[in-house]
């Protein structure tokens, strides 16, 4: 009967499994974001693929990622302000 | 492990499920990378598709793959350190 009481104690929700799935979901989102960044920063920064990434390309890629995040933060904040003021969407 | 059982999954079954989830995510990730690499490197290396891939095209593809991985890793490092910085600022 110990199985049954465990079951009712957990209300059917397995917290270990839930934590695991949440962590995996976060990792998957992180990876999806990297794929996306790499997709367009590659187009912006890499000319002809050479024997290694030269330092100019590396700097360009780093800046590309950082500035993209800046832009999305800026837009998110500004959009939130617009919504607060109420009239922005008309 | 007994207290973690949900009444439907045994500890072993749960472990198997977690492994499966991880594996599927890894496969999806690899597929995404493969698709992106093929697309990007085709664009960079094949100007006029001929009757076969010639030597220089094959060399270009190999180089392009390696550089795409370099860029991916660089983006990954940049993105995670940015996340870290943003967390510290909160």
Backbone of each chain as nested JSON, in Angstrom:
{
  "chains": [
    {"id": "A", "residues": [
      {"number": 1, "name": "UNK", "atoms": {"N": [0.813, -1.221, 0.0], "CA": [0.0, 0.0, 0.0], "C": [0.846, 1.271, 0.0]}},
      {"number": 2, "name": "UNK", "atoms": {"N": [2.156, 1.084, 0.173], "CA": [2.994, 2.289, 0.253], "C": [2.976, 3.051, -1.07]}},
      {"number": 3, "name": "UNK", "atoms": {"N": [2.806, 2.298, -2.155], "CA": [2.71, 2.946, -3.466], "C": [1.534, 3.909, -3.536]}},
      {"number": 4, "name": "UNK", "atoms": {"N": [0.447, 3.463, -3.019], "CA": [-0.775, 4.268, -3.087], "C": [-0.649, 5.571, -2.292]}},
      {"number": 5, "name": "UNK", "atoms": {"N": [-0.064, 5.451, -1.099], "CA": [0.04, 6.657, -0.278], "C": [1.046, 7.641, -0.882]}},
      {"number": 6, "name": "UNK", "atoms": {"N": [2.096, 7.063, -1.486], "CA": [3.044, 7.935, -2.19], "C": [2.349, 8.691, -3.305]}},
      {"number": 7, "name": "UNK", "atoms": {"N": [1.533, 7.947, -3.99], "CA": [0.827, 8.534, -5.128], "C": [-0.055, 9.698, -4.706]}},
      {"number": 8, "name": "UNK", "atoms": {"N": [-0.828, 9.484, -3.665], "CA": [-1.733, 10.555, -3.236], "C": [-0.939, 11.716, -2.633]}},
      {"number": 9, "name": "UNK", "atoms": {"N": [0.219, 11.373, -1.998], "CA": [1.043, 12.429, -1.414], "C": [1.6, 13.345, -2.475]}},
      {"number": 10, "name": "UNK", "atoms": {"N": [1.932, 12.791, -3.634], "CA": [2.48, 13.594, -4.732], "C": [1.407, 14.212, -5.617]}},
      {"number": 11, "name": "UNK", "atoms": {"N": [0.188, 13.864, -5.339], "CA": [-0.934, 14.305, -6.172], "C": [-0.703, 13.967, -7.643]}},
      {"number": 12, "name": "UNK", "atoms": {"N": [0.037, 12.879, -7.888], "CA": [0.255, 12.451, -9.262], "C": [1.327, 13.239, -9.985]}},
      {"number": 13, "name": "UNK", "atoms": {"N": [1.875, 14.237, -9.333], "CA": [2.902, 15.029, -10.002], "C": [4.27, 14.594, -9.506]}},
      {"number": 14, "name": "UNK", "atoms": {"N": [5.095, 14.184, -10.425], "CA": [6.431, 13.76, -10.074], "C": [7.357, 14.963, -10.151]}},
      {"number": 15, "name": "UNK", "atoms": {"N": [7.778, 15.471, -9.014], "CA": [8.524, 16.734, -9.021], "C": [9.895, 16.568, -9.659]}},
      {"number": 16, "name": "UNK", "atoms": {"N": [10.485, 15.396, -9.485], "CA": [11.809, 15.197, -10.088], "C": [11.706, 15.261, -11.606]}},
      {"number": 17, "name": "UNK", "atoms": {"N": [10.656, 14.598, -12.112], "CA": [10.452, 14.58, -13.553], "C": [10.134, 15.985, -14.07]}},
      {"number": 18, "name": "UNK", "atoms": {"N": [9.355, 16.701, -13.281], "CA": [8.995, 18.057, -13.68], "C": [10.218, 18.969, -13.741]}},
      {"number": 19, "name": "UNK", "atoms": {"N": [11.039, 18.893, -12.705], "CA": [12.27, 19.695, -12.683], "C": [13.154, 19.352, -13.872]}},
      {"number": 20, "name": "UNK", "atoms": {"N": [13.254, 18.053, -14.12], "CA": [14.076, 17.601, -15.23], "C": [13.575, 18.186, -16.547]}},
      {"number": 21, "name": "UNK", "atoms": {"N": [12.264, 18.108, -16.762], "CA": [11.704, 18.597, -18.027], "C": [11.862, 20.105, -18.169]}},
      {"number": 22, "name": "UNK", "atoms": {"N": [11.679, 20.823, -17.066], "CA": [11.874, 22.273, -17.102], "C": [13.301, 22.63, -17.482]}},
      {"number": 23, "name": "UNK", "atoms": {"N": [14.253, 21.924, -16.866], "CA": [15.668, 22.187, -17.154], "C": [15.984, 21.882, -18.613]}},
      {"number": 24, "name": "UNK", "atoms": {"N": [15.446, 20.773, -19.106], "CA": [15.709, 20.407, -20.505], "C": [15.081, 21.422, -21.461]}},
      {"number": 25, "name": "UNK", "atoms": {"N": [13.908, 21.901, -21.083], "CA": [13.231, 22.892, -21.923], "C": [14.065, 24.166, -22.014]}},
      {"number": 26, "name": "UNK", "atoms": {"N": [14.608, 24.566, -20.86], "CA": [15.436, 25.768, -20.836], "C": [16.678, 25.6, -21.698]}},
      {"number": 27, "name": "UNK", "atoms": {"N": [17.29, 24.439, -21.591], "CA": [18.471, 24.161, -22.412], "C": [18.123, 24.209, -23.899]}},
      {"number": 28, "name": "UNK", "atoms": {"N": [16.958, 23.617, -24.236], "CA": [16.544, 23.592, -25.639], "C": [16.303, 25.008, -26.161]}},
      {"number": 29, "name": "UNK", "atoms": {"N": [15.706, 25.858, -25.317], "CA": [15.463, 27.242, -25.732], "C": [16.775, 27.982, -25.927]}},
      {"number": 30, "name": "UNK", "atoms": {"N": [17.702, 27.738, -25.019], "CA": [19.031, 28.347, -25.124], "C": [19.694, 27.954, -26.454]}},
      {"number": 31, "name": "UNK", "atoms": {"N": [19.622, 26.666, -26.769], "CA": [20.224, 26.208, -28.022], "C": [19.526, 26.781, -29.25]}},
      {"number": 32, "name": "UNK", "atoms": {"N": [18.207, 26.839, -29.186], "CA": [17.462, 27.4, -30.318], "C": [17.877, 28.844, -30.566]}},
      {"number": 33, "name": "UNK", "atoms": {"N": [18.091, 29.576, -29.461], "CA": [18.514, 30.973, -29.573], "C": [19.9, 31.077, -30.211]}},
      {"number": 34, "name": "UNK", "atoms": {"N": [20.796, 30.183, -29.826], "CA": [22.141, 30.202, -30.417], "C": [22.08, 29.918, -31.913]}},
      {"number": 35, "name": "UNK", "atoms": {"N": [21.243, 28.937, -32.294], "CA": [21.078, 28.651, -33.725], "C": [20.623, 29.899, -34.465]}},
      {"number": 36, "name": "UNK", "atoms": {"N": [19.689, 30.619, -33.867], "CA": [19.154, 31.808, -34.524], "C": [20.207, 32.911, -34.644]}},
      {"number": 37, "name": "UNK", "atoms": {"N": [20.901, 33.192, -33.529], "CA": [21.979, 34.196, -33.559], "C": [23.025, 33.823, -34.602]}},
      {"number": 38, "name": "UNK", "atoms": {"N": [23.443, 32.564, -34.554], "CA": [24.507, 32.136, -35.452], "C": [24.066, 32.269, -36.914]}},
      {"number": 39, "name": "UNK", "atoms": {"N": [22.798, 31.985, -37.154], "CA": [22.248, 32.089, -38.502], "C": [22.47, 33.485, -39.084]}},
      {"number": 40, "name": "UNK", "atoms": {"N": [22.006, 34.514, -38.389], "CA": [22.142, 35.81, -39.052], "C": [23.466, 36.506, -38.813]}},
      {"number": 41, "name": "UNK", "atoms": {"N": [24.155, 36.191, -37.689], "CA": [25.475, 36.797, -37.499], "C": [26.485, 36.203, -38.486]}},
      {"number": 42, "name": "UNK", "atoms": {"N": [26.286, 34.959, -38.838], "CA": [27.117, 34.339, -39.884], "C": [26.96, 35.114, -41.184]}},
      {"number": 43, "name": "UNK", "atoms": {"N": [25.716, 35.379, -41.569], "CA": [25.478, 36.123, -42.809], "C": [26.081, 37.512, -42.751]}},
      {"number": 44, "name": "UNK", "atoms": {"N": [26.009, 38.134, -41.58], "CA": [26.519, 39.494, -41.452], "C": [28.033, 39.56, -41.416]}},
      {"number": 45, "name": "UNK", "atoms": {"N": [28.658, 38.569, -40.786], "CA": [30.077, 38.711, -40.448], "C": [31.046, 37.867, -41.271]}},
      {"number": 46, "name": "UNK", "atoms": {"N": [30.611, 36.716, -41.761], "CA": [31.565, 35.825, -42.413], "C": [31.512, 36.028, -43.928]}},
      {"number": 47, "name": "UNK", "atoms": {"N": [32.683, 36.351, -44.469], "CA": [32.751, 36.575, -45.9], "C": [33.049, 35.257, -46.592]}},
      {"number": 48, "name": "UNK", "atoms": {"N": [34.339, 34.961, -46.814], "CA": [34.724, 33.653, -47.349], "C": [35.32, 32.854, -46.208]}},
      {"number": 49, "name": "UNK", "atoms": {"N": [34.797, 31.652, -45.949], "CA": [35.346, 30.86, -44.853], "C": [36.817, 30.524, -45.096]}},
      {"number": 50, "name": "UNK", "atoms": {"N": [37.674, 30.889, -44.156], "CA": [39.104, 30.649, -44.313], "C": [39.579, 29.525, -43.411]}},
      {"number": 51, "name": "UNK", "atoms": {"N": [40.895, 29.459, -43.207], "CA": [41.473, 28.386, -42.408], "C": [41.113, 28.518, -40.933]}},
      {"number": 52, "name": "UNK", "atoms": {"N": [40.811, 29.735, -40.497], "CA": [40.259, 29.902, -39.154], "C": [39.445, 31.187, -39.108]}},
      {"number": 53, "name": "UNK", "atoms": {"N": [38.673, 31.365, -38.04], "CA": [37.94, 32.623, -37.916], "C": [38.954, 33.703, -37.566]}},
      {"number": 54, "name": "UNK", "atoms": {"N": [39.101, 34.722, -38.41], "CA": [40.064, 35.755, -38.044], "C": [39.464, 36.662, -36.975]}},
      {"number": 55, "name": "UNK", "atoms": {"N": [40.343, 37.481, -36.383], "CA": [39.904, 38.215, -35.206], "C": [38.839, 39.257, -35.556]}},
      {"number": 56, "name": "UNK", "atoms": {"N": [38.89, 39.752, -36.79], "CA": [37.875, 40.72, -37.187], "C": [36.493, 40.073, -37.227]}},
      {"number": 57, "name": "UNK", "atoms": {"N": [36.461, 38.863, -37.783], "CA": [35.197, 38.128, -37.834], "C": [34.704, 37.792, -36.432]}},
      {"number": 58, "name": "UNK", "atoms": {"N": [35.643, 37.384, -35.569], "CA": [35.258, 37.049, -34.2], "C": [34.648, 38.245, -33.495]}},
      {"number": 59, "name": "UNK", "atoms": {"N": [35.316, 39.402, -33.634], "CA": [34.783, 40.616, -33.01], "C": [33.405, 40.938, -33.557]}},
      {"number": 60, "name": "UNK", "atoms": {"N": [33.261, 40.8, -34.872], "CA": [31.98, 41.091, -35.51], "C": [30.883, 40.186, -34.955]}},
      {"number": 61, "name": "UNK", "atoms": {"N": [31.182, 38.894, -34.797], "CA": [30.174, 37.959, -34.287], "C": [29.797, 38.295, -32.842]}},
      {"number": 62, "name": "UNK", "atoms": {"N": [30.833, 38.552, -32.022], "CA": [30.551, 38.918, -30.63], "C": [29.674, 40.163, -30.558]}},
      {"number": 63, "name": "UNK", "atoms": {"N": [30.064, 41.201, -31.322], "CA": [29.274, 42.432, -31.326], "C": [27.866, 42.194, -31.841]}},
      {"number": 64, "name": "UNK", "atoms": {"N": [27.757, 41.369, -32.859], "CA": [26.457, 41.069, -33.456], "C": [25.503, 40.476, -32.419]}},
      {"number": 65, "name": "UNK", "atoms": {"N": [25.998, 39.509, -31.644], "CA": [25.16, 38.894, -30.609], "C": [24.79, 39.921, -29.536]}},
      {"number": 66, "name": "UNK", "atoms": {"N": [25.808, 40.65, -29.057], "CA": [25.568, 41.619, -27.978], "C": [24.583, 42.702, -28.417]}},
      {"number": 67, "name": "UNK", "atoms": {"N": [24.783, 43.245, -29.607], "CA": [23.903, 44.331, -30.071], "C": [22.505, 43.831, -30.349]}},
      {"number": 68, "name": "UNK", "atoms": {"N": [22.405, 42.581, -30.815], "CA": [21.049, 42.059, -31.038], "C": [20.284, 41.99, -29.726]}},
      {"number": 69, "name": "UNK", "atoms": {"N": [20.968, 41.534, -28.676], "CA": [20.318, 41.463, -27.359], "C": [19.961, 42.87, -26.886]}},
      {"number": 70, "name": "UNK", "atoms": {"N": [20.884, 43.839, -27.079], "CA": [20.59, 45.239, -26.731], "C": [19.316, 45.701, -27.421]}},
      {"number": 71, "name": "UNK", "atoms": {"N": [19.238, 45.418, -28.72], "CA": [18.082, 45.87, -29.49], "C": [16.8, 45.228, -28.958]}},
      {"number": 72, "name": "UNK", "atoms": {"N": [16.853, 43.919, -28.686], "CA": [15.593, 43.32, -28.22], "C": [15.211, 43.826, -26.838]}},
      {"number": 73, "name": "UNK", "atoms": {"N": [16.219, 44.115, -25.985], "CA": [15.891, 44.687, -24.68], "C": [15.283, 46.078, -24.831]}},
      {"number": 74, "name": "UNK", "atoms": {"N": [15.915, 46.884, -25.696], "CA": [15.439, 48.252, -25.92], "C": [14.009, 48.261, -26.43]}},
      {"number": 75, "name": "UNK", "atoms": {"N": [13.772, 47.406, -27.408], "CA": [12.431, 47.358, -28.002], "C": [11.404, 46.847, -26.993]}},
      {"number": 76, "name": "UNK", "atoms": {"N": [11.805, 45.827, -26.221], "CA": [10.879, 45.311, -25.202], "C": [10.508, 46.4, -24.201]}},
      {"number": 77, "name": "UNK", "atoms": {"N": [11.53, 47.135, -23.723], "CA": [11.261, 48.197, -22.748], "C": [10.396, 49.295, -23.329]}},
      {"number": 78, "name": "UNK", "atoms": {"N": [10.739, 49.698, -24.552], "CA": [9.999, 50.792, -25.164], "C": [8.559, 50.369, -25.437]}},
      {"number": 79, "name": "UNK", "atoms": {"N": [8.418, 49.129, -25.84], "CA": [7.076, 48.604, -26.109], "C": [6.241, 48.575, -24.829]}},
      {"number": 80, "name": "UNK", "atoms": {"N": [6.901, 48.175, -23.711], "CA": [6.203, 48.152, -22.427], "C": [5.751, 49.555, -22.035]}},
      {"number": 81, "name": "UNK", "atoms": {"N": [6.628, 50.546, -22.287], "CA": [6.264, 51.94, -21.999], "C": [5.068, 52.378, -22.832]}},
      {"number": 82, "name": "UNK", "atoms": {"N": [5.103, 51.998, -24.095], "CA": [3.979, 52.34, -24.971], "C": [2.681, 51.766, -24.441]}},
      {"number": 83, "name": "UNK", "atoms": {"N": [2.731, 50.541, -23.994], "CA": [1.525, 49.903, -23.476], "C": [1.051, 50.586, -22.196]}},
      {"number": 84, "name": "UNK", "atoms": {"N": [2.028, 50.998, -21.353], "CA": [1.666, 51.674, -20.112], "C": [0.949, 52.974, -20.374]}},
      {"number": 85, "name": "UNK", "atoms": {"N": [1.466, 53.715, -21.346], "CA": [0.827, 54.986, -21.683], "C": [-0.543, 54.759, -22.316]}},
      {"number": 86, "name": "UNK", "atoms": {"N": [-0.717, 53.583, -22.807], "CA": [-2.054, 53.211, -23.261], "C": [-2.373, 53.534, -24.683]}},
      {"number": 87, "name": "UNK", "atoms": {"N": [-1.764, 54.555, -25.221], "CA": [-2.232, 54.97, -26.549], "C": [-1.425, 54.447, -27.709]}},
      {"number": 88, "name": "UNK", "atoms": {"N": [-0.314, 53.786, -27.393], "CA": [0.656, 53.471, -28.426], "C": [0.164, 52.64, -29.581]}},
      {"number": 89, "name": "UNK", "atoms": {"N": [-0.86, 51.845, -29.346], "CA": [-1.256, 50.903, -30.38], "C": [-2.311, 51.454, -31.327]}},
      {"number": 90, "name": "UNK", "atoms": {"N": [-2.802, 52.663, -31.06], "CA": [-3.907, 53.151, -31.903], "C": [-3.43, 53.681, -33.25]}}
    ]},
    {"id": "B", "residues": [
      {"number": 1, "name": "UNK", "atoms": {"N": [14.468, 6.091, -3.678], "CA": [13.746, 6.28, -4.949], "C": [12.27, 5.971, -4.795]}},
      {"number": 2, "name": "UNK", "atoms": {"N": [11.918, 5.227, -3.694], "CA": [10.539, 4.793, -3.566], "C": [9.563, 5.969, -3.446]}},
      {"number": 3, "name": "UNK", "atoms": {"N": [9.998, 6.983, -2.732], "CA": [9.105, 8.125, -2.517], "C": [8.865, 8.914, -3.798]}},
      {"number": 4, "name": "UNK", "atoms": {"N": [9.701, 8.693, -4.792], "CA": [9.538, 9.433, -6.044], "C": [8.583, 8.757, -7.023]}},
      {"number": 5, "name": "UNK", "atoms": {"N": [8.23, 7.507, -6.71], "CA": [7.384, 6.808, -7.684], "C": [5.996, 7.432, -7.743]}},
      {"number": 6, "name": "UNK", "atoms": {"N": [5.455, 7.508, -8.925], "CA": [4.172, 8.181, -9.088], "C": [3.031, 7.192, -9.153]}},
      {"number": 7, "name": "UNK", "atoms": {"N": [3.36, 5.917, -9.069], "CA": [2.313, 4.921, -9.192], "C": [2.183, 4.441, -10.62]}},
      {"number": 8, "name": "UNK", "atoms": {"N": [2.692, 5.217, -11.561], "CA": [2.633, 4.777, -12.946], "C": [4.025, 4.49, -13.494]}},
      {"number": 9, "name": "UNK", "atoms": {"N": [5.018, 5.19, -12.998], "CA": [6.382, 4.991, -13.494], "C": [7.273, 4.48, -12.378]}},
      {"number": 10, "name": "UNK", "atoms": {"N": [8.001, 3.422, -12.643], "CA": [9.0, 2.986, -11.675], "C": [10.247, 3.826, -11.862]}},
      {"number": 11, "name": "UNK", "atoms": {"N": [11.142, 3.745, -10.883], "CA": [12.374, 4.521, -10.977], "C": [13.137, 4.242, -12.249]}},
      {"number": 12, "name": "UNK", "atoms": {"N": [13.183, 2.974, -12.613], "CA": [13.917, 2.591, -13.827], "C": [13.244, 3.156, -15.066]}},
      {"number": 13, "name": "UNK", "atoms": {"N": [11.908, 3.041, -15.078], "CA": [11.163, 3.566, -16.232], "C": [11.388, 5.06, -16.382]}},
      {"number": 14, "name": "UNK", "atoms": {"N": [11.413, 5.733, -15.241], "CA": [11.6, 7.185, -15.301], "C": [12.965, 7.538, -15.87]}},
      {"number": 15, "name": "UNK", "atoms": {"N": [13.965, 6.798, -15.407], "CA": [15.309, 7.034, -15.91], "C": [15.368, 6.824, -17.423]}},
      {"number": 16, "name": "UNK", "atoms": {"N": [14.699, 5.786, -17.874], "CA": [14.653, 5.52, -19.317], "C": [13.989, 6.666, -20.066]}},
      {"number": 17, "name": "UNK", "atoms": {"N": [12.906, 7.159, -19.484], "CA": [12.178, 8.267, -20.101], "C": [13.076, 9.497, -20.215]}},
      {"number": 18, "name": "UNK", "atoms": {"N": [13.791, 9.804, -19.128], "CA": [14.687, 10.963, -19.137], "C": [15.778, 10.814, -20.195]}},
      {"number": 19, "name": "UNK", "atoms": {"N": [16.345, 9.598, -20.257], "CA": [17.38, 9.35, -21.27], "C": [16.837, 9.567, -22.674]}},
      {"number": 20, "name": "UNK", "atoms": {"N": [15.61, 9.079, -22.867], "CA": [15.001, 9.231, -24.188], "C": [14.8, 10.691, -24.548]}},
      {"number": 21, "name": "UNK", "atoms": {"N": [14.303, 11.454, -23.577], "CA": [14.093, 12.889, -23.814], "C": [15.409, 13.553, -24.199]}},
      {"number": 22, "name": "UNK", "atoms": {"N": [16.445, 13.257, -23.414], "CA": [17.756, 13.845, -23.705], "C": [18.249, 13.488, -25.096]}},
      {"number": 23, "name": "UNK", "atoms": {"N": [18.057, 12.219, -25.44], "CA": [18.54, 11.753, -26.729], "C": [17.805, 12.444, -27.884]}},
      {"number": 24, "name": "UNK", "atoms": {"N": [16.497, 12.552, -27.728], "CA": [15.699, 13.181, -28.789], "C": [16.088, 14.641, -28.964]}},
      {"number": 25, "name": "UNK", "atoms": {"N": [16.338, 15.322, -27.847], "CA": [16.751, 16.716, -27.93], "C": [18.094, 16.829, -28.642]}},
      {"number": 26, "name": "UNK", "atoms": {"N": [19.006, 15.915, -28.281], "CA": [20.326, 15.931, -28.917], "C": [20.215, 15.709, -30.419]}},
      {"number": 27, "name": "UNK", "atoms": {"N": [19.326, 14.796, -30.812], "CA": [19.138, 14.524, -32.24], "C": [18.563, 15.738, -32.951]}},
      {"number": 28, "name": "UNK", "atoms": {"N": [17.554, 16.351, -32.334], "CA": [16.941, 17.538, -32.931], "C": [17.964, 18.645, -33.113]}},
      {"number": 29, "name": "UNK", "atoms": {"N": [18.842, 18.793, -32.103], "CA": [19.897, 19.797, -32.157], "C": [20.849, 19.55, -33.309]}},
      {"number": 30, "name": "UNK", "atoms": {"N": [21.268, 18.305, -33.441], "CA": [22.198, 17.952, -34.505], "C": [21.558, 18.17, -35.872]}},
      {"number": 31, "name": "UNK", "atoms": {"N": [20.272, 17.838, -35.98], "CA": [19.581, 18.031, -37.252], "C": [19.5, 19.496, -37.631]}},
      {"number": 32, "name": "UNK", "atoms": {"N": [19.198, 20.32, -36.622], "CA": [19.129, 21.76, -36.859], "C": [20.465, 22.29, -37.368]}},
      {"number": 33, "name": "UNK", "atoms": {"N": [21.533, 21.841, -36.688], "CA": [22.87, 22.271, -37.077], "C": [23.213, 21.821, -38.492]}},
      {"number": 34, "name": "UNK", "atoms": {"N": [22.872, 20.576, -38.808], "CA": [23.145, 20.044, -40.142], "C": [22.413, 20.823, -41.231]}},
      {"number": 35, "name": "UNK", "atoms": {"N": [21.133, 21.083, -40.983], "CA": [20.338, 21.826, -41.961], "C": [20.936, 23.2, -42.202]}},
      {"number": 36, "name": "UNK", "atoms": {"N": [21.262, 23.891, -41.098], "CA": [21.804, 25.239, -41.207], "C": [23.142, 25.233, -41.93]}},
      {"number": 37, "name": "UNK", "atoms": {"N": [24.001, 24.288, -41.561], "CA": [25.327, 24.222, -42.169], "C": [25.229, 23.954, -43.658]}},
      {"number": 38, "name": "UNK", "atoms": {"N": [24.354, 23.021, -44.039], "CA": [24.213, 22.708, -45.47], "C": [23.766, 23.943, -46.24]}},
      {"number": 39, "name": "UNK", "atoms": {"N": [22.777, 24.621, -45.679], "CA": [22.236, 25.803, -46.341], "C": [23.294, 26.902, -46.477]}},
      {"number": 40, "name": "UNK", "atoms": {"N": [23.969, 27.201, -45.335], "CA": [24.939, 28.295, -45.331], "C": [26.139, 27.975, -46.209]}},
      {"number": 41, "name": "UNK", "atoms": {"N": [26.632, 26.759, -46.128], "CA": [27.847, 26.423, -46.845], "C": [27.568, 26.216, -48.334]}},
      {"number": 42, "name": "UNK", "atoms": {"N": [26.378, 25.775, -48.655], "CA": [26.017, 25.723, -50.072], "C": [26.054, 27.127, -50.667]}},
      {"number": 43, "name": "UNK", "atoms": {"N": [25.459, 28.051, -49.938], "CA": [25.433, 29.441, -50.398], "C": [26.832, 30.003, -50.591]}},
      {"number": 44, "name": "UNK", "atoms": {"N": [27.736, 29.702, -49.624], "CA": [29.078, 30.278, -49.677], "C": [29.945, 29.608, -50.735]}},
      {"number": 45, "name": "UNK", "atoms": {"N": [29.772, 28.328, -50.924], "CA": [30.773, 27.576, -51.691], "C": [30.355, 27.197, -53.111]}},
      {"number": 46, "name": "UNK", "atoms": {"N": [29.074, 27.09, -53.358], "CA": [28.646, 26.641, -54.688], "C": [28.049, 27.819, -55.45]}},
      {"number": 47, "name": "UNK", "atoms": {"N": [28.838, 28.365, -56.342], "CA": [28.343, 29.516, -57.097], "C": [27.463, 29.087, -58.253]}},
      {"number": 48, "name": "UNK", "atoms": {"N": [28.038, 28.213, -59.068], "CA": [27.28, 27.659, -60.18], "C": [27.296, 26.158, -60.047]}},
      {"number": 49, "name": "UNK", "atoms": {"N": [26.194, 25.53, -59.627], "CA": [26.201, 24.075, -59.468], "C": [26.532, 23.366, -60.781]}},
      {"number": 50, "name": "UNK", "atoms": {"N": [27.596, 22.566, -60.791], "CA": [27.975, 21.841, -61.996], "C": [27.489, 20.409, -61.948]}},
      {"number": 51, "name": "UNK", "atoms": {"N": [28.08, 19.542, -62.764], "CA": [27.629, 18.151, -62.816], "C": [28.142, 17.341, -61.63]}},
      {"number": 52, "name": "UNK", "atoms": {"N": [29.168, 17.84, -60.959], "CA": [29.655, 17.176, -59.745], "C": [30.29, 18.235, -58.853]}},
      {"number": 53, "name": "UNK", "atoms": {"N": [30.467, 17.899, -57.575], "CA": [31.198, 18.808, -56.697], "C": [32.67, 18.707, -57.046]}},
      {"number": 54, "name": "UNK", "atoms": {"N": [33.277, 19.794, -57.454], "CA": [34.707, 19.694, -57.758], "C": [35.536, 19.831, -56.486]}},
      {"number": 55, "name": "UNK", "atoms": {"N": [36.836, 19.637, -56.672], "CA": [37.745, 19.592, -55.546], "C": [37.711, 20.845, -54.686]}},
      {"number": 56, "name": "UNK", "atoms": {"N": [37.727, 21.984, -55.352], "CA": [37.788, 23.233, -54.587], "C": [36.468, 23.475, -53.851]}},
      {"number": 57, "name": "UNK", "atoms": {"N": [35.372, 23.031, -54.44], "CA": [34.088, 23.159, -53.749], "C": [34.06, 22.292, -52.492]}},
      {"number": 58, "name": "UNK", "atoms": {"N": [34.578, 21.071, -52.625], "CA": [34.61, 20.18, -51.464], "C": [35.479, 20.737, -50.354]}},
      {"number": 59, "name": "UNK", "atoms": {"N": [36.621, 21.32, -50.751], "CA": [37.511, 21.922, -49.751], "C": [36.818, 23.077, -49.064]}},
      {"number": 60, "name": "UNK", "atoms": {"N": [36.141, 23.893, -49.868], "CA": [35.426, 25.043, -49.327], "C": [34.347, 24.598, -48.339]}},
      {"number": 61, "name": "UNK", "atoms": {"N": [33.611, 23.547, -48.686], "CA": [32.558, 23.026, -47.808], "C": [33.148, 22.567, -46.467]}},
      {"number": 62, "name": "UNK", "atoms": {"N": [34.258, 21.83, -46.544], "CA": [34.89, 21.336, -45.32], "C": [35.306, 22.49, -44.415]}},
      {"number": 63, "name": "UNK", "atoms": {"N": [35.926, 23.505, -45.029], "CA": [36.383, 24.671, -44.279], "C": [35.183, 25.406, -43.683]}},
      {"number": 64, "name": "UNK", "atoms": {"N": [34.167, 25.563, -44.509], "CA": [32.968, 26.282, -44.091], "C": [32.304, 25.6, -42.891]}},
      {"number": 65, "name": "UNK", "atoms": {"N": [32.236, 24.273, -42.924], "CA": [31.663, 23.526, -41.799], "C": [32.413, 23.82, -40.51]}},
      {"number": 66, "name": "UNK", "atoms": {"N": [33.752, 23.745, -40.614], "CA": [34.561, 23.986, -39.419], "C": [34.356, 25.402, -38.893]}},
      {"number": 67, "name": "UNK", "atoms": {"N": [34.317, 26.373, -39.802], "CA": [34.132, 27.761, -39.372], "C": [32.741, 27.987, -38.8]}},
      {"number": 68, "name": "UNK", "atoms": {"N": [31.744, 27.272, -39.372], "CA": [30.387, 27.423, -38.844], "C": [30.331, 26.928, -37.397]}},
      {"number": 69, "name": "UNK", "atoms": {"N": [31.041, 25.812, -37.135], "CA": [31.109, 25.308, -35.761], "C": [31.827, 26.293, -34.856]}},
      {"number": 70, "name": "UNK", "atoms": {"N": [32.932, 26.863, -35.35], "CA": [33.653, 27.882, -34.566], "C": [32.712, 29.014, -34.202]}},
      {"number": 71, "name": "UNK", "atoms": {"N": [31.991, 29.498, -35.207], "CA": [31.084, 30.618, -34.979], "C": [30.005, 30.225, -33.973]}},
      {"number": 72, "name": "UNK", "atoms": {"N": [29.494, 29.012, -34.105], "CA": [28.448, 28.534, -33.19], "C": [28.949, 28.556, -31.75]}},
      {"number": 73, "name": "UNK", "atoms": {"N": [30.16, 28.044, -31.567], "CA": [30.722, 28.013, -30.219], "C": [30.983, 29.407, -29.675]}},
      {"number": 74, "name": "UNK", "atoms": {"N": [31.42, 30.301, -30.556], "CA": [31.667, 31.677, -30.133], "C": [30.352, 32.35, -29.722]}},
      {"number": 75, "name": "UNK", "atoms": {"N": [29.316, 32.145, -30.52], "CA": [28.003, 32.708, -30.195], "C": [27.518, 32.149, -28.856]}},
      {"number": 76, "name": "UNK", "atoms": {"N": [27.701, 30.851, -28.669], "CA": [27.285, 30.209, -27.428], "C": [27.992, 30.823, -26.217]}},
      {"number": 77, "name": "UNK", "atoms": {"N": [29.312, 31.03, -26.339], "CA": [30.071, 31.633, -25.236], "C": [29.604, 33.053, -24.977]}},
      {"number": 78, "name": "UNK", "atoms": {"N": [29.432, 33.826, -26.061], "CA": [29.03, 35.217, -25.914], "C": [27.659, 35.321, -25.253]}},
      {"number": 79, "name": "UNK", "atoms": {"N": [26.735, 34.491, -25.74], "CA": [25.374, 34.516, -25.22], "C": [25.345, 34.124, -23.751]}},
      {"number": 80, "name": "UNK", "atoms": {"N": [26.068, 33.051, -23.368], "CA": [25.977, 32.658, -21.96], "C": [26.639, 33.662, -21.044]}},
      {"number": 81, "name": "UNK", "atoms": {"N": [27.719, 34.31, -21.491], "CA": [28.32, 35.292, -20.588], "C": [27.425, 36.53, -20.475]}},
      {"number": 82, "name": "UNK", "atoms": {"N": [26.687, 36.836, -21.555], "CA": [25.738, 37.949, -21.477], "C": [24.613, 37.65, -20.486]}},
      {"number": 83, "name": "UNK", "atoms": {"N": [24.101, 36.409, -20.554], "CA": [23.048, 36.001, -19.615], "C": [23.564, 36.13, -18.182]}},
      {"number": 84, "name": "UNK", "atoms": {"N": [24.8, 35.674, -17.981], "CA": [25.419, 35.77, -16.666], "C": [25.482, 37.22, -16.195]}},
      {"number": 85, "name": "UNK", "atoms": {"N": [25.913, 38.098, -17.099], "CA": [26.038, 39.522, -16.75], "C": [24.673, 40.122, -16.417]}},
      {"number": 86, "name": "UNK", "atoms": {"N": [23.676, 39.776, -17.229], "CA": [22.338, 40.322, -16.991], "C": [21.802, 39.854, -15.637]}},
      {"number": 87, "name": "UNK", "atoms": {"N": [22.12, 38.609, -15.287], "CA": [21.679, 38.084, -13.993], "C": [22.315, 38.848, -12.848]}},
      {"number": 88, "name": "UNK", "atoms": {"N": [23.6, 39.145, -12.995], "CA": [24.297, 39.863, -11.933], "C": [23.773, 41.278, -11.763]}},
      {"number": 89, "name": "UNK", "atoms": {"N": [23.235, 41.837, -12.831], "CA": [22.722, 43.209, -12.771], "C": [21.33, 43.294, -12.166]}},
      {"number": 90, "name": "UNK", "atoms": {"N": [20.695, 42.124, -11.994], "CA": [19.326, 42.19, -11.499], "C": [19.248, 42.393, -9.982]}}
    ]}
  ]
}
